Amino acid sequence: MPKQLHVNLFEMNCVSHIVHGLWVHPDNNRHRFNDIDYWTELAQLLEHGQFDGVFLADVIGAYDGFRDGVETALREAVQIPSNDPLLVIPAMAAVTQHLGFGVTFSTTYEPPFAFARRMSTLDHLTKGRVGWNIVTSYLPNAARNFGHADEVAHDHRYEIADEYLDVLYKLWEGSWDDDAVIVDRANRVYTDPSKVRYIHHEGTHFRVAGPHLTQPSPQRTPVLYQATGSRAGIAFAGRHAEVVFTGGATQADVRANIAAMRAAAVEQGRDPAGIKFVVQAGIIVGKDSDAVAAKLDAYRRLLSVEGKLVHAMSKVDYTRYPRDTPLAQVPGADPSRWARLALAGGSAVTVGDVLDALAGFDEDRFFVAGTPEIVADAVERWLDEDGIDGINLRQYLSFETARDFIELVIPELRRRGRYRDGYVPGETLRERLFGAGHARLPADHHGARYRDPVALSHPAAPLRLVDAAPLQANARMQS
């Protein structure tokens, strides 16, 4: 059987998420993000297309590094204003039966106990259709919003996150027995007290007594997503992640990143097949080449270079320089960042080259524009040659991007055996990814150890992390 594609729509509870400037397109619905109807309509559309789920990104700070302030981000709506992603999930779940939800939440600045209850509540309300994208937050403004002078050091954030996850596993997996809730009306006993316990966690960063306030949910622990490209992040993924949001500039980069994470999983005593890999993919499709060209032209005319500079937290405002200025003459510019432009052009990179690159669509390995057949060919290469399992579909227009994929690409993928023919009734999100009967964390996962009450008082040794350069990646990850 050929490998089938897992698909999430890449979303954020804001106006401009990834492709900046296109919110002004007359057919775009991004301005409706404050309206609950936007989210329910979107959820119903994605369920109609039998997407795995919607993947909700988030940040807890403003992009204020460009031009030394937040003004450009505000004018361009670059992830500000933005709302809490967790709060739209119940609305979407209420109008769907199968669609999954991956939601981003940071481990660095808010304590674990309240978050454990929020996620358990969502797992109940969605009937086991929720996953958590684990991030540690990278914006300096986020640190200042929570009382820090600057960002917590990268690897130290992962050390905090490792203990954070241990607290959550103790609450989700260890605090309540599977049969603790008995609902015995005759004897007026809802929960058997002998089957619920305190966790008494006392660690370096957290002290949590427990017990967990929420009874066991369908998955107990939500599906664990992680976006990473750093060595510390890969070590963390080896212990915790079930789905990794990765990338790479070349096929070799992608395969190397995947191999590194699988090796990290083996070091943690896990089956390396217990991790799935997804990439952010840009797909622009039309019924014929003329339709594709028209969309490309319309989208390119609206792209915002300033918005992309904001999102990149660029310390250099390239728009201030003449186009023919050599990059080497721009104070603060990092020529190594634009090395691929030099290789492609065969000459020294200019400011104009940089601006032209910024005005593009991140046309990397996981970008394709074409007819359904061309798109399906690319998807099959990604699956078979790069070794990925799925994509987070980058949006250009809401709801056109998702609708085009549903109406044009999915039928072609189905003809090739690359896309599901239907949902499995009642399956959890984890079962959709790993098969029937796999609603819970597998027994070899680090978090499963806390199903044994004895392990609550004998926690695992923390991860040992050291500063290291990131592996090759095609985009800045939320790590």
N, C-alpha and C positions, 0 to 999 in steps of 0.2 A: 504494500500500500504506500503511495507517495505521502510525504509529510504534508499535513494540512496546516494552513496559516491561521494563527491566532491574531485577532485584530481588536485593538482598543482605539477609540477616538481620543486624541490628545486634547484635553480641554483645560480651562482654568476659569475660575469665577471672577472674570474681569473683562475689560474691553479688548485689549491688545495683548495676546499671549506670546506667540512666537513670530508670526509673520506681520511685522509692524507696518502700519499705514493703510492696510486694506479695510479697516473698520469704516472708512469713508465711502466704500463702494455702496451704491444705492441698494444692492440686493443682499448686503450683509446684515445680519441680525445681532451683531455683537453689542450694540447699544442696549439691547434688551436683557442684559445679564442680571439686572436687578429684579426682573419679572419672573415669578415662579412658572408662568406659562412657557417661557423660553426653555426651561429645564425639562418640563414634562413633555413638551413637543419633541425636544431632542431625544429624550429617553425612548419615546415611542417609535421615532424614526430608526434609532439604532437597534431596537428590538426587532423591528420589521426586517432589518438587514441581517439579523442574527449575529451581531457583533458579540465578541466575548464580553466587552464592557466599555465603560468610559473611564479614562485615566485622568484624574483631576490633579493638576500641578498646584503648587502654592509657594508663596514666599511670605515672610513675616517682617519685611522691611522694604524700604524704597530704594530704587536704583538711583542713587544721588552722587555717583562718582564722576559722571560726565559733566563737564563745565562747572564742577564744584558745587552742585546743587541739584534739587529735585525738579526745577522748573521745566526742563525739556521733557522729562519723564511725564510730568503732569500734562503738558500740552499735547504730547503724542499718545497719552494714555498707556504708557508702557507698564503694564501690570500694576497700575494705580489709576483710578480706584480699583480695589479688589475686595472680595468678600470671602468669608469662611467657606471652604469647600465641603466640610462635613455636613453643613446644614441643608444643602440641596439634595443630599442622597435620599432621605426619606420621601421627599416629593417624587423623585424619579422612581423609587422602588414601588410607590403606591400605584403607579400607572403601568407597571411592567411585571412580568412574572419570571423572567430569565436573565435579563441584562445584569452584568456584574459591575462593580464599582471599586476602582482603585483610588485611594485618597491619600494625599501627601500630608504628613505631619512631622514636625521636627522634634528630635530628642534632646536638644541642647538647652532650651530655655524654660520649658514648662514641665512640672513634675509628672511622674508616670501614673500615679494612682487614679487621678481623675480621667486621664486619657484611656486607661484600661476600661473604665466603666463606659465611656463614650463609644469605644469600638465594640464592646460586647453588646451594647444597646443596638448599634447599627447592625451587628450580625444577627440579632434577633429580628429586628424590623425588616431586614432584607431576606430573611430565611436562608442565611448563609451565603450571601452573594457579595461579600465585601472583602477588600484587601487593603493593606496599608503600605504606602510608599514611604520607606524609612529614609529620612534625610537628616542632616545635622546642621543645616543652615550656613550659608556662606556670605551673606551680605553684611558689611560693617554696620549699616543702619539697623539691621535686625538686632545686633548685639547691643547697640545703644538703646534700642526700644525696651530692652529687658535689663537695663541697669549696668551694662558692661561698658568699659571705656573703648574696647575694640573687640574684634572677633576672638573667640576662643581658638587656640592653635589647632590646626587641621587634625593631626593625629590624636590630640587630646579629646577632640569632639567625638572621635570614634571610641575612645576608651570610656567616655561617659555613656555613649550609646550602648556599648556592650553591657554595662551594668543596668542601664535602663531596660534593655530587653530581658535581662535576668529577672528583674522585678515583675515585668509584665507576664513572663512565662509562669512565674510562681502564682500570680493572681489568676491567669487564664487557665492554666493546666493543673495547678496543684491545690488551689484553695478549696475547691468543691469536688467531691466525688461525682461520678457520672449519675449515680442513683440517689443523690442527696435529696432531690425534690420528689416527694411521694404523694402530695395532695390528698392526704387521708382525712376526708371530711368527718368520718365517724369518730375519729379520735382527736380531731382538731389539730392535726399536725401537717403543716405545709412542707416544711423542710426538716429532715432528720438532723438534729444538731451534731450528732456524733460523726457526720460525714462532711462537715465544713470546718475549716481550720484557719487560724492565723498563719501568716507567712513569716513574720518576725524577721524581715530583711534588714540587716545592718551592714551597709557597705561603705565604700569610700565616698560616694556621692549622694546616696539615698538611704533614708531610714523609713521603712514602710511596715506597719504592723499587720494590715489586713484585718479581717478577711475581705476577699473580693465582694463587692456589693451586688453583683449581678450573677444570677444562676447560670449554669453552663449553656452556652449558645451553640448553634448547629456546628460551627467550625472550631469553637473555643478560641483558638488563635486565628486571626484573619490571615489570608494569604499574604505573605511577606515579600513585597517588592523592594528593590533598591536600585538607585541610579548611581553608578560609580565608574571612575576611570583611574583611581589612585591605588597605590599598593596597599595602603592602610584600608581603603574601602574594599579591596579584593579579599583581604584577610577577613574582614568583617562579613562580607558576602559568603565566604566559605563556611562560616559558622551559622549564619542566620538566613540568608536570602533564599527564596524559592523562585523568584522571577527577577532577573537582572536587566535593567535598562542600560544597554551598552552601545558601542559603536566602533568606528575605526575608519581611517582615511582610505585604507586599502583592504582587499580581502585578507592579506596576511595579517594586518593589524587586528581585524575583527576576530579571526581564528585564534590569534595569539591571546587576545583578551579572554575569549571563551575558555581556552585551554588553561589559562592561569586561574580562572575562577573555579573550574572543575577540579584542578589540582588542590586548590585551597579547601574545597569541600572534602576531598579525600583525606587531607590532613586532619580534618575535624571528624573523621569517622563516618562520613556521609557517602551515600551513593551519588556519584557525579551526575547521574541522570536526574537527580532530584532538583536540578536548577534548569529553568527555561530562560531563553534569552530573547529580548525584544529590542528593536531599534526604532528611533524616530524616522519615519519615512515620509517624504514629500511625493505625492502622487497627483498629477494633473492629467485628467483623462477627458477625451471627447469622442464622439461617434466617428469622426474622421479627422484627418490632419488639419483641415481648415478650422474645425471647431477647437482643436487643441491650440493652434496658433492664435486664434482670437482670444482665448482665455489667457494664454501667456502674455499677450500684448496688454490686455486690460489689467492684469495683475501687476505687471512690471511698471506700468505708468503710475501706479498708486503706492508702490513700495516706499518706505521711509528710511533713508540712509541715517538720518538723525536718530530715529527709533532704534535702529540696529546698534548704533554707537552707544546709546543709553544702555541697552541690554547687555552689551559687552563690557560695560563699566569702563569705557575707554578714557584714558587720561589725556589722550590727544584728540583735538578737534580737527580732523582732516578737512572739514569743509572750509576752514579759514585759509587754506593754502591754494595757490594756483595749481592746476592739474598737472603741469609739467614739472613740478618740484620733485626732485629725486627724494625718495623716502629717507635716504641716508642723511639728508639735510634737515629733516624734521625733528626738532628737539623732543626727546622722550619716546620717539617711535621705536618699535621693536621689529627690526627687519626679519628676524627669524620667524615671526608670526606669519609673514607673507612670503615665506620661502617658496611655496608652491607657485605663486604668481611669477617669481623670477625664473623658476624652472620652465614654466609654460611659455613665458614670453621670450626667454633667451636673452634678456637684457636687464639692466637695473630697474627696480620697481619704482614707479612714480606715484604721487598722490592720486593721480587720475586712475591708475590701475587699482589702487585700494578702493576708491569710491565706486568704481565699476563692479568690483567684487562684492562690495557691500550692497549694491543695488541688485544683486542676483538673488536666487532662491535657495542659497545653501545647496547648490547643485553638486552634491557629493555622491558617494557610492549608493546611497539610499534615496536618490531622487530619480523620478522618471516622469516624463511627459509624453503622452502618445495615445494611440487607440487602445481599446481593451486588450487586444492581442499583444501589443508591445508592452503594456503594463504587466500582463500576466507572465510574459517571458522574463521580465526583470524580477518579479516576485519569486519565480521558480529558481532563478540564479541565487537570490538571497537565501532561500531555504536550503538549496542543495550545495551550493559552492561556499557560501559564507558560514553556513551552519546555524543560522538563527531559527527561532521558533515562531516569531510573530513581530508585529509592528505596532507602534503607536502612531496613528495616522495624523500627520500635521494638517491643521486646518488653514485654508486660505479664505474661504467664505463659509459662514454658518447660515444655512445648512447645506450649501451647494457641494462642499467637499464630500461630506458623508453621503449625500444623495447620489452624486456621480459614482462614488465607489460602489454603492448598493446596486444602482441600476445598470452600470456598465461593466465594472470589474468582477463583481461576485459571480454573475452568470458564467463568465469565461473561466474563472477559477474553478467553479463547480464542474464545468465540462471536463476539466483536467484532473478532477479528483482532489483539488487543493483546498476546498472549502466545505464546511459541514453542510449537510442537507437539512438539518433541523436541530433544535435544542433537545436535550434529554430532560424530560419533565422531572422537576424536583431536585436536580443536581445542584450541589454547591459550586461556588466559584473554583475551589480547589479541585473538585472532581472534574470540572470542565477542563482544567489544565493537566491533571495527572491521572484521570480515569475513575470509573465508578468504584465506590468503596474507599476512596481516599479523601474523605471530608476533613479528617484531622491531620495534624502534623505527622509525618512518618516517624516510625519508632527510632530511626537513626538520627533524627534531627536533635540538635542541642536542646531545644525547648521541651522535648518529650520527656527528658529525664525527670522533670518536676511532677510528673504523674505519680511518682513514688513519693509519699509524704516524707520519707526519711531524707530525701534529697533537699527538702526545703531548708534543713539545718546544715547541709553539707553542699554549698554551692560550688559550681565549677570554678576553676582558676580563670581569672580574666584574660582576655586576649593581650598578647604582648605586641605592641605596635611601635614602629620606629619611623621617623621621617624618611620619605623616599620620593623620588620623582614619579609623576603619573605615567601610566602607560599611554600608548597612542589612543586618541579618541577624536571623534569628528565634531564634537560640540562640548561646550562647558556643561558638566553635569552638576546637579544639585547635591553636592557632596561636601 
